[in-house]
Amino acid sequence: MSTPPPDAASDPRRPTLRAKRLRLQTQSEPVVILRSDCHVSRSEGFAARSQILLSNNGHEVQATLYQIDDEELLALDEAGLSESAWEILNVSEGEAVQVSHAPTLESLASVRRRIYGARLDGAAFDAIVHDVVAGRYTEVHLAAFLTAGAAFPLDEAEIYELTRAMVEVGDRLEWDASIVVDKHCVGGLPGNRTTPIVVPIVAAHGLSIPKTSSRAITSPAGTADTMETLAPVELDLATLKHVVDTEGGCIAWGGAVHLSPADDRFVKIEREMDVDTEGQLIASVLSKKLAAGATHVVFDIPIGATAKVRTQEDGDRLARLAEAVAARFGLRICCLKTDGSQPVGRGIGPALEAFDVLAVLKNEADAPDDLRQRAALIAGAALEIGGKARAGTGAQLALETILDGRAWAKFQSICAAQGGLRTPPRACCSEALTAPVSGRVVHINSRKLARLAKLAGAPAAPAAGVVMDIRLGSEIERGQPMLHVHAETQAELDYALDYAARSPDIIEVELPT
Amino acid sequence: MSTPPPDAASDPRRPTLRAKRLRLQTQSEPVVILRSDCHVSRSEGFAARSQILLSNNGHEVQATLYQIDDEELLALDEAGLSESAWEILNVSEGEAVQVSHAPTLESLASVRRRIYGARLDGAAFDAIVHDVVAGRYTEVHLAAFLTAGAAFPLDEAEIYELTRAMVEVGDRLEWDASIVVDKHCVGGLPGNRTTPIVVPIVAAHGLSIPKTSSRAITSPAGTADTMETLAPVELDLATLKHVVDTEGGCIAWGGAVHLSPADDRFVKIEREMDVDTEGQLIASVLSKKLAAGATHVVFDIPIGATAKVRTQEDGDRLARLAEAVAARFGLRICCLKTDGSQPVGRGIGPALEAFDVLAVLKNEADAPDDLRQRAALIAGAALEIGGKARAGTGAQLALETILDGRAWAKFQSICAAQGGLRTPPRACCSEALTAPVSGRVVHINSRKLARLAKLAGAPAAPAAGVVMDIRLGSEIERGQPMLHVHAETQAELDYALDYAARSPDIIEVELPT
């Protein structure tokens, strides 16, 4: 089958309908609703769930079609648009929209070859990524592409080409500094909120660290969610550049800038499949860092039975592959394999993690030492690869930068530049989960803890989540609290406690022998 | 993560909303629309595109959530349901519906293992197929499962277990006859409409052949679409049984009976991926045939460069595997490898193919001989495995059954039993596609011909499609018609001709040397 000619979308013979904004939220998936008895549906042979192409004055979007038999919602000549379709098409209410069948996707032939084990070259990845960003891949196509890369893992050359294609299709930030530092954590470890501590340490030593972070997708808090309880994070590009120019660093939400837009679509599908692949992970991380203009990257790989990377061997292989691909871009990368056997700090949830961050930065007496040490380790690696500390001395220098108050001072300046330091909210409701027996804590299931915090309302309810009262190895008496669940409504608290009652293995306490 | 307890859906503490029927067509995908500011969305932390579980008096459906900011469409406490969700939930307007997060799908763990190359056992396929039929798999999950089976082809044992699971999860037809014949064609060959000829031949010899067929999914006509222009095909189970009891055979639409319901979901996703795998194809065909109560099956495998099976080796492998799996069920199967190098008969499109069928059955002078010979070949194989003809004599017996009028008589009786013989419609508009040069027809692209017929309106417009004026090897003069495009509207005719003008390789004519 062949694609229509390039001018097909603006063909004056194509049927038109009038745009109607439905204010329908569908995430990134563009949706259009037509009347089942609409003349265009009929003459074009559209069926529900087919992909159709909408165009308006040079703007174009491919959308999933649903059909409705309701005269009140839509007139016969109206095309009801979801918010995502409305924005991409850039129409106004009642404006003419041309509709036609979505063109055949040539790049799917590469996806099919990849499914059967063929290796793809740069041109194939360029075509795929271009179509993905243009919204031409359905979720089925995306899932097929990602599954193929799980069944036959991407090799080093493929990861390089995919990463390059992902960078080229989005915006890129440029900086005057010759060294631009960034950090990334593989994730999967609740409470591991080092970024708001690492950035001020690194910036305090004169290095550029323009950090953009994501919101939570399946976890109870992303760095952007936590940081938002401390300062504004939705910075436009001009503000972001101003903050970095004046303070050396920022801690912003990455969604406001279009770095590696293909990654956003891939990540969502990977989460739904619950499949992580090394190749896609490396392409995701490196494409974001390259697009953000980074020259030096610290890559935190927590390893633990319930973390994302489960064995030392998996961590080693991931690090080797990331280093090899980064080298092809001239990007310096330092991979740190860290302890992923339990959550970091005490809080799990946006505001609860923010309180841990503040305690460390302000050197409060009860500040969680594991979070402080881990932040110092990562910041130290950044100072070393950035040339601000000799090998082996970075972590100590980073720790001193916390202890002497420079990190806290820089953090306050960054928050002020981003729009002003805020006080994180406190939840109204809280209840303890107590030990069922006396003994020693032998296992903490990070995945189930994350789920508990989410059921309590995190991250949508920023004050919600979990505060840990124990760590691995803690000795505990029957009836003593192991953790506290925090929620913004009693219903959410009940819902979370209900889950906890059904999940005795969130925290395992072993009887003394 | 763990699943909620079995009674979670009827937990009185679960929040409820009032059902509202939106009359929204979404094919098989259940969709629910809630207000973005609805208290349930808020307290449950639902996000657009998440999967949520709806329940009502023991009925349960998992639906994709969209959110809307429009007070006119939905009240705050309403849940707007697509037709698919509405039917499964079995609610009435305004009735209470409980909502919660969709439970974690344990069977996805098997899909993930399969992606990484592990073989699945019967229990794993049972769990997957059960969840698929219950509507718990999203399109992403289905695509991941199907891609895994393409990357690492299902082995014979897996195909057997998948087929078995697919049969067990649906309805099964039972017949008194000890021999129940069925036929299936791999497809991909336009105009290959042998079923309405094969069934009356086989039934005329006293064999049972309760044939259920599909409508077109991506082709310009399915057997059910063609047959519907000749007689009613949407028979309920009682009518279908009555027709077979009295006439020995039927030609009905399979959608009215729930044979192998998992297959309907798999096929849709395979088409969207445009990926066919032997394993899934065999499971699809055999599960439908076993569920339909067949004991003997003729399997037509057309082989050609633009057909679904492209090489003799692929055809041989498919036949061997199908025979091996069928044997495990005690099902007798006869695989016929046929010529797939060009369309069969003249018409492509529901009514146009029906005219070919009528011409053959009525022994009209201009009846397409290739269609007659092919139908005789398949019917002959059925007569042989059904014990009505000695090996090597079936095709001749079948041909005689056409020539002496018995097939036409039986066809008329079957149509009468199904509700009455109809006259297929004729299109109002038609235009020839002429040869660009004089010469010999050396190649016919079946895929592009199918696309041309679809752009002309087939199968939604039953009279639309293509009539071939040439075959491979025909000598043709410049300006003579190669085919005629038929359409029910001028707009559709223009649209199809526009495609033809851009696709010079639909039919290739070679200049004499």
Chai-1 contact restraints between the chains, C-beta under 6 A:
chainA,res_idxA,chainB,res_idxB,connection_type,confidence,min_distance_angstrom,max_distance_angstrom,comment,restraint_id
A,M1,B,R451,contact,1.0,0.0,6.0,A-B,restraint_1
A,S2,B,S503,contact,1.0,0.0,6.0,A-B,restraint_2
A,R23,B,I68,contact,1.0,0.0,6.0,A-B,restraint_3
A,R23,B,D69,contact,1.0,0.0,6.0,A-B,restraint_4
A,R23,B,D70,contact,1.0,0.0,6.0,A-B,restraint_5
A,L24,B,Y66,contact,1.0,0.0,6.0,A-B,restraint_6
A,L24,B,I68,contact,1.0,0.0,6.0,A-B,restraint_7
A,Q25,B,S36,contact,1.0,0.0,6.0,A-B,restraint_8
A,Q25,B,A48,contact,1.0,0.0,6.0,A-B,restraint_9
A,Q25,B,Q67,contact,1.0,0.0,6.0,A-B,restraint_10
A,T26,B,A48,contact,1.0,0.0,6.0,A-B,restraint_11
A,T26,B,Y66,contact,1.0,0.0,6.0,A-B,restraint_12
A,Q27,B,A48,contact,1.0,0.0,6.0,A-B,restraint_13
A,Q27,B,R49,contact,1.0,0.0,6.0,A-B,restraint_14
A,S36,B,Q25,contact,1.0,0.0,6.0,A-B,restraint_15
A,S43,B,T489,contact,1.0,0.0,6.0,A-B,restraint_16
A,S43,B,A491,contact,1.0,0.0,6.0,A-B,restraint_17
A,S43,B,E492,contact,1.0,0.0,6.0,A-B,restraint_18
A,G45,B,A460,contact,1.0,0.0,6.0,A-B,restraint_19
A,A48,B,Q25,contact,1.0,0.0,6.0,A-B,restraint_20
A,A48,B,T26,contact,1.0,0.0,6.0,A-B,restraint_21
A,A48,B,Q27,contact,1.0,0.0,6.0,A-B,restraint_22
A,R49,B,Q27,contact,1.0,0.0,6.0,A-B,restraint_23
A,Y66,B,L24,contact,1.0,0.0,6.0,A-B,restraint_24
A,Y66,B,T26,contact,1.0,0.0,6.0,A-B,restraint_25
A,Q67,B,Q25,contact,1.0,0.0,6.0,A-B,restraint_26
A,I68,B,R23,contact,1.0,0.0,6.0,A-B,restraint_27
A,I68,B,L24,contact,1.0,0.0,6.0,A-B,restraint_28
A,D69,B,R23,contact,1.0,0.0,6.0,A-B,restraint_29
A,D70,B,R23,contact,1.0,0.0,6.0,A-B,restraint_30
A,R112,B,V275,contact,1.0,0.0,6.0,A-B,restraint_31
A,I115,B,T147,contact,1.0,0.0,6.0,A-B,restraint_32
A,I115,B,A150,contact,1.0,0.0,6.0,A-B,restraint_33
A,I115,B,A151,contact,1.0,0.0,6.0,A-B,restraint_34
A,E139,B,E139,contact,1.0,0.0,6.0,A-B,restraint_35
A,E139,B,V140,contact,1.0,0.0,6.0,A-B,restraint_36
A,V140,B,E139,contact,1.0,0.0,6.0,A-B,restraint_37
A,V140,B,A143,contact,1.0,0.0,6.0,A-B,restraint_38
A,V140,B,I269,contact,1.0,0.0,6.0,A-B,restraint_39
A,V140,B,E272,contact,1.0,0.0,6.0,A-B,restraint_40
A,V140,B,M273,contact,1.0,0.0,6.0,A-B,restraint_41
A,A143,B,V140,contact,1.0,0.0,6.0,A-B,restraint_42
A,A143,B,A143,contact,1.0,0.0,6.0,A-B,restraint_43
A,A143,B,A144,contact,1.0,0.0,6.0,A-B,restraint_44
A,A144,B,A143,contact,1.0,0.0,6.0,A-B,restraint_45
A,A144,B,T147,contact,1.0,0.0,6.0,A-B,restraint_46
A,A144,B,M273,contact,1.0,0.0,6.0,A-B,restraint_47
A,T147,B,I115,contact,1.0,0.0,6.0,A-B,restraint_48
A,T147,B,A144,contact,1.0,0.0,6.0,A-B,restraint_49
A,T147,B,T147,contact,1.0,0.0,6.0,A-B,restraint_50
A,A150,B,I115,contact,1.0,0.0,6.0,A-B,restraint_51
A,A151,B,I115,contact,1.0,0.0,6.0,A-B,restraint_52
A,A151,B,A151,contact,1.0,0.0,6.0,A-B,restraint_53
A,I269,B,V140,contact,1.0,0.0,6.0,A-B,restraint_54
A,E272,B,V140,contact,1.0,0.0,6.0,A-B,restraint_55
A,M273,B,V140,contact,1.0,0.0,6.0,A-B,restraint_56
A,M273,B,A144,contact,1.0,0.0,6.0,A-B,restraint_57
A,V275,B,R112,contact,1.0,0.0,6.0,A-B,restraint_58
A,R451,B,M1,contact,1.0,0.0,6.0,A-B,restraint_59
A,A460,B,G45,contact,1.0,0.0,6.0,A-B,restraint_60
A,T489,B,S43,contact,1.0,0.0,6.0,A-B,restraint_61
A,A491,B,S43,contact,1.0,0.0,6.0,A-B,restraint_62
A,E492,B,S43,contact,1.0,0.0,6.0,A-B,restraint_63
A,S503,B,S2,contact,1.0,0.0,6.0,A-B,restraint_64
